[in-house]
């Protein structure tokens, strides 16, 4: 019985300590952070230059919300989607809340849904 009591005590202590985890990252988890992220994404996108290497854009923009890749006429296209506007206040990001950045052979050829629609197979 002593062994069962010790196991129970250890399990309770581990469960209690599990609630003490602290997250120390750059993200503030404030309700308005997504608004700041969208604004920053729009600002950076407005400063992009056609022909920029995909690696440089990823370095500036960070991880995209979504990404796609496809071949058309033996050319490789990559599309990075970054959240730039809210359409529904549901707590998740959907593609209609993003701006696509379109790359052909790893060079930026444009951004926006019109550019993507013009080259999508």
Z-matrix of the N, CA and C atoms (Angstrom, degrees):
N
C 1 1.443
C 2 1.527 1 111.27
N 3 1.368 2 116.53 1 -34.40
C 4 1.461 3 119.72 2 179.07
C 5 1.536 4 110.74 3 -60.89
N 6 1.323 5 115.53 4 -38.40
C 7 1.459 6 120.12 5 -178.98
C 8 1.528 7 110.15 6 -64.00
N 9 1.326 8 117.12 7 -42.75
C 10 1.466 9 121.38 8 178.43
C 11 1.528 10 110.38 9 -62.77
N 12 1.312 11 117.85 10 -39.56
C 13 1.463 12 122.20 11 178.88
C 14 1.513 13 111.97 12 -64.35
N 15 1.326 14 116.77 13 -41.55
C 16 1.468 15 121.20 14 178.61
C 17 1.531 16 111.01 15 -66.31
N 18 1.332 17 115.74 16 -42.85
C 19 1.462 18 119.85 17 178.86
C 20 1.521 19 109.88 18 -62.29
N 21 1.325 20 116.96 19 -42.37
C 22 1.464 21 121.34 20 178.61
C 23 1.521 22 110.37 21 -62.82
N 24 1.319 23 117.31 22 -43.68
C 25 1.464 24 121.86 23 -179.90
C 26 1.528 25 110.62 24 -63.03
N 27 1.330 26 117.25 25 -44.93
C 28 1.461 27 121.28 26 178.80
C 29 1.533 28 110.29 27 -62.47
N 30 1.323 29 117.28 28 -42.99
C 31 1.466 30 121.02 29 179.27
C 32 1.517 31 110.99 30 -61.94
N 33 1.334 32 117.31 31 -42.24
C 34 1.469 33 120.79 32 178.48
C 35 1.523 34 111.61 33 -65.16
N 36 1.324 35 117.20 34 -41.35
C 37 1.466 36 120.61 35 178.43
C 38 1.532 37 110.93 36 -64.46
N 39 1.332 38 117.29 37 -42.61
C 40 1.462 39 120.15 38 178.56
C 41 1.519 40 111.25 39 -63.50
N 42 1.319 41 117.06 40 -39.78
C 43 1.464 42 120.29 41 178.68
C 44 1.527 43 110.37 42 -65.29
N 45 1.333 44 116.84 43 -40.55
C 46 1.467 45 120.25 44 179.64
C 47 1.521 46 111.19 45 -67.26
N 48 1.322 47 116.91 46 -41.10
C 49 1.457 48 120.30 47 179.69
C 50 1.518 49 111.80 48 -69.69
N 51 1.312 50 118.40 49 -27.74
C 52 1.463 51 121.99 50 177.95
C 53 1.515 52 111.80 51 -59.96
N 54 1.313 53 118.54 52 -28.72
C 55 1.453 54 122.41 53 178.56
C 56 1.511 55 113.37 54 -78.42
N 57 1.318 56 117.95 55 -5.31
C 58 1.464 57 122.02 56 -177.10
C 59 1.519 58 112.92 57 -97.62
N 60 1.311 59 117.40 58 11.80
C 61 1.457 60 120.37 59 -179.23
C 62 1.518 61 110.00 60 -69.02
N 63 1.309 62 116.26 61 134.70
C 64 1.456 63 122.29 62 -179.86
C 65 1.520 64 109.16 63 -113.17
N 66 1.322 65 116.75 64 138.74
C 67 1.458 66 121.25 65 177.07
C 68 1.516 67 107.58 66 -105.49
N 69 1.320 68 115.38 67 117.09
C 70 1.464 69 120.96 68 179.67
C 71 1.514 70 109.60 69 -116.78
N 72 1.305 71 116.60 70 86.12
C 73 1.449 72 121.18 71 178.28
C 74 1.505 73 109.40 72 -132.30
N 75 1.311 74 116.87 73 -175.30
C 76 1.451 75 120.52 74 179.60
C 77 1.516 76 112.22 75 -73.32
N 78 1.335 77 116.13 76 -25.02
C 79 1.462 78 118.91 77 -175.96
C 80 1.522 79 110.34 78 -73.73
N 81 1.322 80 117.39 79 131.43
C 82 1.451 81 124.26 80 -176.20
C 83 1.522 82 113.16 81 -85.84
N 84 1.306 83 118.69 82 -18.77
C 85 1.459 84 125.24 83 -178.57
C 86 1.517 85 112.26 84 60.05
N 87 1.299 86 117.78 85 17.50
C 88 1.458 87 123.04 86 174.89
C 89 1.527 88 108.19 87 -73.50
N 90 1.327 89 117.47 88 148.45
C 91 1.458 90 120.98 89 -179.06
C 92 1.521 91 113.35 90 -60.42
N 93 1.312 92 118.28 91 -21.91
C 94 1.454 93 121.09 92 -178.18
C 95 1.519 94 113.09 93 -94.69
N 96 1.334 95 118.29 94 -1.38
C 97 1.464 96 120.39 95 -179.06
C 98 1.518 97 111.70 96 -60.43
N 99 1.321 98 118.15 97 -38.51
C 100 1.465 99 119.91 98 -179.44
C 101 1.518 100 110.19 99 -63.62
N 102 1.329 101 117.56 100 -32.34
C 103 1.468 102 120.14 101 176.97
C 104 1.530 103 110.26 102 -66.99
N 105 1.332 104 116.00 103 -41.89
C 106 1.462 105 120.25 104 178.39
C 107 1.522 106 110.83 105 -66.28
N 108 1.342 107 116.38 106 -40.39
C 109 1.465 108 120.35 107 178.13
C 110 1.529 109 110.70 108 -61.26
N 111 1.319 110 117.40 109 -45.20
C 112 1.470 111 121.51 110 178.46
C 113 1.518 112 110.89 111 -60.44
N 114 1.314 113 115.88 112 -45.38
C 115 1.467 114 120.43 113 -179.26
C 116 1.529 115 110.81 114 -63.12
N 117 1.346 116 116.25 115 -42.96
C 118 1.462 117 119.78 116 178.44
C 119 1.520 118 110.49 117 -64.91
N 120 1.336 119 117.96 118 -41.70
C 121 1.466 120 120.45 119 177.98
C 122 1.520 121 111.04 120 -60.36
N 123 1.345 122 117.35 121 -44.07
C 124 1.471 123 120.13 122 178.82
C 125 1.522 124 110.79 123 -62.19
N 126 1.338 125 117.03 124 -40.28
C 127 1.461 126 121.50 125 -179.68
C 128 1.532 127 110.55 126 -63.65
N 129 1.322 128 116.53 127 -48.80
C 130 1.466 129 119.69 128 -178.65
C 131 1.528 130 110.60 129 -64.15
N 132 1.336 131 117.37 130 -42.79
C 133 1.464 132 120.36 131 179.13
C 134 1.518 133 110.86 132 -60.43
N 135 1.332 134 117.14 133 -39.23
C 136 1.464 135 119.64 134 -179.35
C 137 1.528 136 112.34 135 -66.57
N 138 1.330 137 117.34 136 -18.11
C 139 1.456 138 121.94 137 -179.81
C 140 1.531 139 113.14 138 -98.17
N 141 1.335 140 117.19 139 -3.02
C 142 1.465 141 120.03 140 -178.24
C 143 1.519 142 111.43 141 -68.39
N 144 1.316 143 115.20 142 154.27
C 145 1.456 144 122.49 143 -179.32
C 146 1.527 145 108.27 144 -121.50
N 147 1.326 146 116.29 145 131.82
C 148 1.457 147 121.27 146 176.19
C 149 1.528 148 108.68 147 -55.03
N 150 1.328 149 116.73 148 136.49
C 151 1.454 150 121.39 149 -179.76
C 152 1.514 151 113.92 150 98.05
N 153 1.338 152 117.60 151 -8.18
C 154 1.459 153 120.98 152 179.18
C 155 1.530 154 109.46 153 -64.23
N 156 1.316 155 116.49 154 139.69
C 157 1.465 156 122.07 155 177.93
C 158 1.528 157 110.43 156 -65.98
N 159 1.344 158 115.97 157 143.38
C 160 1.469 159 121.38 158 -179.59
C 161 1.530 160 111.26 159 -58.05
N 162 1.327 161 117.67 160 -39.60
C 163 1.463 162 121.00 161 179.66
C 164 1.530 163 111.45 162 -60.49
N 165 1.333 164 116.74 163 -38.38
C 166 1.468 165 120.02 164 178.67
C 167 1.525 166 111.29 165 -67.69
N 168 1.331 167 116.43 166 -39.52
C 169 1.468 168 119.81 167 178.06
C 170 1.523 169 109.92 168 -65.33
N 171 1.324 170 117.08 169 -44.67
C 172 1.469 171 120.25 170 177.66
C 173 1.523 172 111.21 171 -60.29
N 174 1.314 173 116.38 172 -37.60
C 175 1.457 174 120.56 173 178.40
C 176 1.530 175 111.15 174 -63.03
N 177 1.322 176 116.96 175 -40.89
C 178 1.473 177 121.47 176 -179.92
C 179 1.518 178 112.98 177 -77.23
N 180 1.334 179 116.15 178 -41.37
C 181 1.465 180 120.90 179 -171.85
C 182 1.527 181 113.30 180 -91.06
N 183 1.312 182 117.72 181 -25.51
C 184 1.461 183 120.45 182 -175.74
C 185 1.524 184 110.94 183 84.61
N 186 1.307 185 115.60 184 -166.91
C 187 1.456 186 121.98 185 -177.36
C 188 1.521 187 110.93 186 -67.49
N 189 1.337 188 117.77 187 130.00
C 190 1.469 189 119.88 188 179.12
C 191 1.524 190 111.49 189 -73.95
N 192 1.323 191 115.96 190 160.09
C 193 1.459 192 120.43 191 175.70
C 194 1.525 193 111.03 192 -70.54
N 195 1.323 194 116.76 193 -34.18
C 196 1.462 195 123.62 194 177.88
C 197 1.519 196 107.77 195 -145.72
N 198 1.322 197 116.41 196 160.27
C 199 1.464 198 120.23 197 173.35
C 200 1.523 199 109.05 198 -150.33
N 201 1.319 200 114.73 199 153.38
C 202 1.459 201 122.44 200 178.68
C 203 1.525 202 108.14 201 -142.80
N 204 1.321 203 115.59 202 159.29
C 205 1.463 204 121.11 203 173.51
C 206 1.518 205 107.84 204 -147.10
N 207 1.331 206 116.08 205 145.37
C 208 1.456 207 120.11 206 177.56
C 209 1.525 208 109.61 207 -158.23
N 210 1.332 209 115.28 208 162.95
C 211 1.454 210 122.35 209 175.69
C 212 1.514 211 108.94 210 -107.90
N 213 1.314 212 115.84 211 139.25
C 214 1.460 213 121.88 212 174.81
C 215 1.519 214 106.54 213 -144.37
N 216 1.325 215 116.84 214 126.61
C 217 1.464 216 121.84 215 -178.75
C 218 1.529 217 111.19 216 50.28
N 219 1.329 218 115.66 217 43.87
C 220 1.458 219 123.98 218 178.55
C 221 1.530 220 113.48 219 61.97
N 222 1.317 221 117.73 220 18.50
C 223 1.466 222 122.65 221 175.69
C 224 1.531 223 108.25 222 -109.98
N 225 1.322 224 116.17 223 139.25
C 226 1.457 225 120.58 224 178.61
C 227 1.518 226 110.48 225 -90.82
N 228 1.333 227 115.76 226 130.51
C 229 1.459 228 122.38 227 176.75
C 230 1.516 229 109.02 228 -118.67
N 231 1.318 230 115.86 229 136.88
C 232 1.457 231 122.94 230 172.31
C 233 1.516 232 107.55 231 -122.33
N 234 1.318 233 116.13 232 140.03
C 235 1.456 234 121.26 233 179.77
C 236 1.523 235 108.31 234 -127.30
N 237 1.317 236 115.91 235 124.32
C 238 1.457 237 122.12 236 176.62
C 239 1.523 238 107.34 237 -109.61
N 240 1.319 239 116.97 238 130.45
C 241 1.465 240 122.02 239 -177.87
C 242 1.525 241 108.98 240 -110.02
N 243 1.336 242 116.36 241 123.56
C 244 1.463 243 122.07 242 178.67
C 245 1.520 244 109.79 243 -118.64
N 246 1.311 245 116.05 244 135.76
C 247 1.460 246 121.10 245 179.82
C 248 1.521 247 109.77 246 -65.56
N 249 1.348 248 115.46 247 126.70
C 250 1.461 249 120.41 248 -179.18
C 251 1.521 250 113.16 249 -131.77
N 252 1.325 251 118.14 250 -11.15
C 253 1.458 252 120.24 251 -179.31
C 254 1.530 253 109.55 252 -159.53
N 255 1.314 254 115.32 253 150.14
C 256 1.459 255 121.29 254 -179.43
C 257 1.526 256 109.55 255 -98.90
N 258 1.331 257 116.05 256 133.52
C 259 1.466 258 119.06 257 174.18
C 260 1.517 259 110.90 258 -110.39
N 261 1.340 260 116.73 259 -30.12
C 262 1.457 261 121.07 260 179.28
C 263 1.513 262 109.00 261 -138.94
N 264 1.312 263 116.86 262 138.78
C 265 1.458 264 121.44 263 179.59
C 266 1.523 265 109.39 264 -90.79
N 267 1.342 266 115.12 265 69.01
C 268 1.457 267 119.81 266 -175.83
C 269 1.526 268 113.38 267 -114.24
N 270 1.327 269 117.33 268 2.62
C 271 1.458 270 120.67 269 177.00
C 272 1.515 271 115.06 270 84.86
N 273 1.330 272 118.60 271 -0.16
C 274 1.459 273 120.06 272 177.55
C 275 1.523 274 109.62 273 -131.24
N 276 1.326 275 114.91 274 156.11
C 277 1.455 276 120.73 275 -179.68
C 278 1.530 277 109.17 276 -98.70
N 279 1.317 278 115.81 277 132.46
C 280 1.456 279 121.80 278 175.80
C 281 1.526 280 108.19 279 -116.98
N 282 1.326 281 116.91 280 163.33
C 283 1.469 282 120.10 281 -176.05
C 284 1.519 283 112.60 282 -61.10
N 285 1.334 284 117.41 283 -28.88
C 286 1.468 285 118.29 284 179.64
C 287 1.531 286 112.29 285 -72.51
N 288 1.327 287 117.42 286 -3.65
C 289 1.460 288 122.10 287 175.85
C 290 1.532 289 111.46 288 -104.62
N 291 1.330 290 115.59 289 12.56
C 292 1.464 291 120.28 290 -176.30
C 293 1.527 292 111.28 291 -121.22
N 294 1.315 293 114.81 292 165.57
C 295 1.458 294 122.08 293 172.15
C 296 1.523 295 106.91 294 -114.36
N 297 1.335 296 117.15 295 124.19
C 298 1.463 297 119.30 296 178.72
C 299 1.530 298 111.74 297 -80.56
N 300 1.325 299 115.97 298 136.04
C 301 1.465 300 122.92 299 172.45
C 302 1.518 301 105.95 300 -106.74
N 303 1.317 302 117.42 301 122.65
C 304 1.459 303 122.14 302 -171.31
C 305 1.528 304 109.96 303 -107.30
N 306 1.344 305 115.06 304 128.59
C 307 1.460 306 122.25 305 -179.13
C 308 1.520 307 109.16 306 -120.93
N 309 1.319 308 115.71 307 135.79
C 310 1.463 309 121.90 308 173.60
C 311 1.520 310 106.40 309 -115.60
N 312 1.330 311 115.45 310 121.08
C 313 1.464 312 120.72 311 -176.35
C 314 1.531 313 111.66 312 50.27
N 315 1.331 314 114.81 313 45.41
C 316 1.476 315 124.12 314 176.12
C 317 1.529 316 115.54 315 67.12
N 318 1.325 317 118.07 316 16.85
C 319 1.472 318 122.22 317 174.17
C 320 1.524 319 108.55 318 -118.37
N 321 1.316 320 116.58 319 135.11
C 322 1.452 321 122.04 320 179.94
C 323 1.526 322 110.19 321 -64.57
N 324 1.346 323 116.22 322 123.71
C 325 1.472 324 119.65 323 178.42
C 326 1.527 325 111.60 324 -111.03
N 327 1.325 326 117.97 325 -7.07
C 328 1.453 327 120.63 326 177.40
C 329 1.520 328 111.38 327 158.19
N 330 1.335 329 115.50 328 178.16
C 331 1.459 330 120.51 329 178.07
C 332 1.517 331 109.21 330 -146.63
N 333 1.306 332 114.06 331 157.39
C 334 1.450 333 120.76 332 -179.61
C 335 1.522 334 111.77 333 108.64
N 336 1.327 335 115.07 334 161.07
C 337 1.472 336 120.74 335 -177.14
C 338 1.527 337 112.71 336 -66.92
N 339 1.324 338 117.87 337 -31.22
C 340 1.465 339 119.77 338 178.75
C 341 1.523 340 111.34 339 -65.74
N 342 1.315 341 116.76 340 -41.76
C 343 1.465 342 120.49 341 178.54
C 344 1.527 343 109.84 342 -64.15
N 345 1.328 344 116.93 343 -46.07
C 346 1.454 345 120.82 344 179.64
C 347 1.535 346 111.15 345 -62.08
N 348 1.317 347 117.12 346 -44.14
C 349 1.464 348 120.58 347 -179.89
C 350 1.520 349 112.13 348 -62.26
N 351 1.317 350 117.16 349 -33.04
C 352 1.461 351 120.83 350 -177.01
C 353 1.527 352 113.55 351 -71.14
N 354 1.331 353 117.77 352 -22.02
C 355 1.459 354 119.26 353 -177.17
C 356 1.524 355 113.07 354 -116.82
N 357 1.304 356 117.56 355 -9.01
C 358 1.475 357 119.99 356 -177.23
C 359 1.526 358 109.96 357 -66.47
N 360 1.376 359 115.89 358 135.93
C 361 1.470 360 118.52 359 -179.29
C 362 1.521 361 112.19 360 -69.39
